[in-house]
Amino acid sequence: MGKGKAARKPRSQVISMRVSEGERRTLQEIAHRQAINVSDIMRHALERYTGSTSPPGGPLKNGARA
């Protein structure tokens, strides 16, 4: 499980999106390597895109949690 999971606020909103098979595979490989879920990856990407600072659970360094 990802770090910081117990400290997170409950989430009730769901967003679905379509990705290619290659993108799905890439997301799953990253999630497996980093022991986080795809939602965590997408939240981090959204925070980077919107200019937010650290994702929940701490900053990521080179795609890995510090």
Backbone hydrogen bonds, N-H to C=O, Kabsch-Sander energy under -0.5 kcal/mol:
donor,donor_aa,acceptor,acceptor_aa,energy
5,K,2,G,-1.0
7,A,4,G,-0.6
8,R,4,G,-0.5
8,R,5,K,-1.1
24,R,20,S,-2.6
25,R,21,E,-2.5
26,T,22,G,-2.4
27,L,23,E,-2.6
28,Q,24,R,-2.5
29,E,25,R,-2.5
30,I,26,T,-2.5
31,A,27,L,-2.6
32,H,28,Q,-2.5
33,R,29,E,-2.7
34,Q,30,I,-2.5
35,A,31,A,-0.8
35,A,32,H,-0.7
36,I,31,A,-2.0
41,I,37,N,-1.6
42,M,38,V,-2.5
43,R,39,S,-2.6
44,H,40,D,-2.3
45,A,41,I,-2.4
46,L,42,M,-2.4
47,E,43,R,-2.7
48,R,44,H,-2.5
49,Y,45,A,-2.4
50,T,46,L,-2.4
51,G,47,E,-0.8
51,G,48,R,-0.6
52,S,47,E,-2.0
58,G,55,P,-1.6
61,K,64,A,-4.3
64,A,61,K,-2.2
66,A,59,P,-2.0
